[in-house]
Amino acid sequence: MNNYKNKTAVISGGAEGIGFAIAQAMGEQGMNIVLGDIDAAQLKEAQAKLEAQGVPVLAVEMDVTLPSSWANIAEQAIERFGKVHMLVNNAGVASAPGPIEATNHKDWQWVIDVNLKGVVFGAEAIVPLIKQHGEGGWMVNVASMAGMIGVPYAGAYTATKVAVVGMSESWNVELSKHNIHVAALCPAFVKTRIHLSHRNRQEEHRDLERKPDPKAAPKHNAAQELVENGIAPEIVGQRVVEALNAKELYIFTHPAQRQVAQQRSAAIDQAFERAENSPLLADVKEQDPITFS
Ligand SMILES: NC(=O)c1ccc[n+]([C@@H]2O[C@H](COP(=O)([O-])OP(=O)(O)OC[C@H]3O[C@@H](n4cnc5c(N)ncnc54)[C@H](O)[C@@H]3O)[C@@H](O)[C@H]2O)c1
């Protein structure tokens, strides 16, 4: 039996790219879709496309960095569909990569506000709605492979995506007693407009003083090329359905990246081995590990 039929998903950044692909995939499963996005024109187009496919849609213009926007979309979702069962925290942005000493604090703040605080505010507003009907549900947080391995010259983006993976792990345990499954989606490159994130940068996050950094340009172009050669977002949308059906916590879309995760866990394991052999730590070696369930 279809688990999703007539249930409702709220998807941030759902007007295009990965968010829209997830909306299509969940719509195909029979869900009602609430799209939230900062881009009003794209949002209208997305709504029309989904409606043409027979999916019940509510489209709400929003900025994920504002709790008031989340309160509004939550209220409208309940008014239209009665209940909410799924939150997809997808809206995210990438700033131009660059070396540490070229850190631009406006960039950091923007990336943290959208990619990290946007997810926190989304959870605060929507999780109580999923808890309140007692039928259980899902939260999918769109992280990245950057949440699994530090990406050089992309400290801000990496920091937020590692945080999204960490929060997903915490919330998965915390919400399991409410029958709410939490997953962290960790794609590598997907063919979207993420490299053009500045198109939606809010006025207060703009840096009018900023001059383009010529040294950063080649790397930025490299990132653009990788994104343009990325996998189709539709595959990611379908993969989310497949992985939710299997109750996966980490949703991967690029199997070749497995060795990246393996190298990281091998390095951590070796570091623990060195700690185990350190005479300084002999007294605490036999302590019980801290586990959460
Ligand atoms: N494309 C990739 O290669 C890739 C890889 C890994 C992870 N991701 C993640 O996937 C998610 C979706 O990105 P995408 O690749 O589809 O990019 P995209 O730029 O095509 O889509 C992002 C969507 O978010 C919306 N958005 C941006 N700021 C917003 C805000 N403040 N409030 C509400 N909506 C806002 C945009 O209007 C757009 O519709 C992001 O979290 C991104 O970090 C993308």
The ligand as an SDF file (V2000), in Angstrom:
LIG
                    3D

 44 48  0  0  0  0  0  0  0  0999 V2000
   23.1020   20.9710   -7.2020 N   0  0  0  0  0  0  0  0  0  0  0  0
   24.0340   20.3290   -6.5340 C   0  0  0  0  0  0  0  0  0  0  0  0
   25.0630   19.9000   -7.0920 O   0  0  0  0  0  0  0  0  0  0  0  0
   23.8520   20.0510   -5.0600 C   0  0  0  0  0  0  0  0  0  0  0  0
   24.6850   19.0990   -4.4580 C   0  0  0  0  0  0  0  0  0  0  0  0
   24.5290   18.8290   -3.0990 C   0  0  0  0  0  0  0  0  0  0  0  0
   23.5540   19.4780   -2.3820 C   0  0  0  0  0  0  0  0  0  0  0  0
   22.7520   20.4200   -2.9880 N   0  0  0  0  0  0  0  0  0  0  0  0
   21.7400   21.0770   -2.1560 C   0  0  0  0  0  0  0  0  0  0  0  0
   20.4670   20.9080   -2.7420 O   0  0  0  0  0  0  0  0  0  0  0  0
   19.5850   21.9400   -2.2810 C   0  0  0  0  0  0  0  0  0  0  0  0
   18.8120   22.5010   -3.4650 C   0  0  0  0  0  0  0  0  0  0  0  0
   19.7240   23.1520   -4.3330 O   0  0  0  0  0  0  0  0  0  0  0  0
   19.6470   23.0510   -5.9220 P   0  0  0  0  0  0  0  0  0  0  0  0
   20.9030   22.4130   -6.3790 O   0  0  0  0  0  0  0  0  0  0  0  0
   18.3500   22.5140   -6.3380 O   0  0  0  0  0  0  0  0  0  0  0  0
   19.8020   24.6200   -6.2770 O   0  0  0  0  0  0  0  0  0  0  0  0
   18.8310   25.6290   -7.0280 P   0  0  0  0  0  0  0  0  0  0  0  0
   19.5260   26.9440   -6.9150 O   0  0  0  0  0  0  0  0  0  0  0  0
   18.5050   25.1120   -8.3830 O   0  0  0  0  0  0  0  0  0  0  0  0
   17.4990   25.6190   -6.1530 O   0  0  0  0  0  0  0  0  0  0  0  0
   17.4560   26.2000   -4.8770 C   0  0  0  0  0  0  0  0  0  0  0  0
   16.0450   26.7100   -4.6040 C   0  0  0  0  0  0  0  0  0  0  0  0
   16.0340   27.3290   -3.3080 O   0  0  0  0  0  0  0  0  0  0  0  0
   15.4060   28.6100   -3.4090 C   0  0  0  0  0  0  0  0  0  0  0  0
   15.9110   29.5060   -2.3550 N   0  0  0  0  0  0  0  0  0  0  0  0
   17.1230   30.0860   -2.2710 C   0  0  0  0  0  0  0  0  0  0  0  0
   17.1940   30.8610   -1.1860 N   0  0  0  0  0  0  0  0  0  0  0  0
   15.9880   30.7800   -0.5550 C   0  0  0  0  0  0  0  0  0  0  0  0
   15.4490   31.3400    0.6320 C   0  0  0  0  0  0  0  0  0  0  0  0
   16.1560   32.1920    1.3950 N   0  0  0  0  0  0  0  0  0  0  0  0
   14.1800   31.0080    0.9860 N   0  0  0  0  0  0  0  0  0  0  0  0
   13.4390   30.1720    0.2120 C   0  0  0  0  0  0  0  0  0  0  0  0
   13.8940   29.6200   -0.9310 N   0  0  0  0  0  0  0  0  0  0  0  0
   15.1660   29.9100   -1.3070 C   0  0  0  0  0  0  0  0  0  0  0  0
   15.7440   29.0860   -4.8140 C   0  0  0  0  0  0  0  0  0  0  0  0
   14.8770   30.1040   -5.2820 O   0  0  0  0  0  0  0  0  0  0  0  0
   15.6250   27.7820   -5.6180 C   0  0  0  0  0  0  0  0  0  0  0  0
   14.3030   27.5660   -6.0450 O   0  0  0  0  0  0  0  0  0  0  0  0
   20.4700   22.9650   -1.5620 C   0  0  0  0  0  0  0  0  0  0  0  0
   20.3320   22.7870   -0.1670 O   0  0  0  0  0  0  0  0  0  0  0  0
   21.8760   22.5900   -2.0360 C   0  0  0  0  0  0  0  0  0  0  0  0
   22.8550   22.9720   -1.1070 O   0  0  0  0  0  0  0  0  0  0  0  0
   22.8780   20.7150   -4.3090 C   0  0  0  0  0  0  0  0  0  0  0  0
  1  2  1  0
  2  3  2  0
  2  4  1  0
  4  5  1  0
  4 44  2  0
  5  6  2  0
  6  7  1  0
  7  8  2  0
  8  9  1  0
  8 44  1  0
  9 10  1  0
  9 42  1  0
 10 11  1  0
 11 12  1  0
 11 40  1  0
 12 13  1  0
 13 14  1  0
 14 15  2  0
 14 16  1  0
 14 17  1  0
 17 18  1  0
 18 19  2  0
 18 20  1  0
 18 21  1  0
 21 22  1  0
 22 23  1  0
 23 24  1  0
 23 38  1  0
 24 25  1  0
 25 26  1  0
 25 36  1  0
 26 27  1  0
 26 35  1  0
 27 28  2  0
 28 29  1  0
 29 30  1  0
 29 35  2  0
 30 31  1  0
 30 32  2  0
 32 33  1  0
 33 34  2  0
 34 35  1  0
 36 37  1  0
 36 38  1  0
 38 39  1  0
 40 41  1  0
 40 42  1  0
 42 43  1  0
M  CHG  2   8   1  16  -1
M  END
$$$$
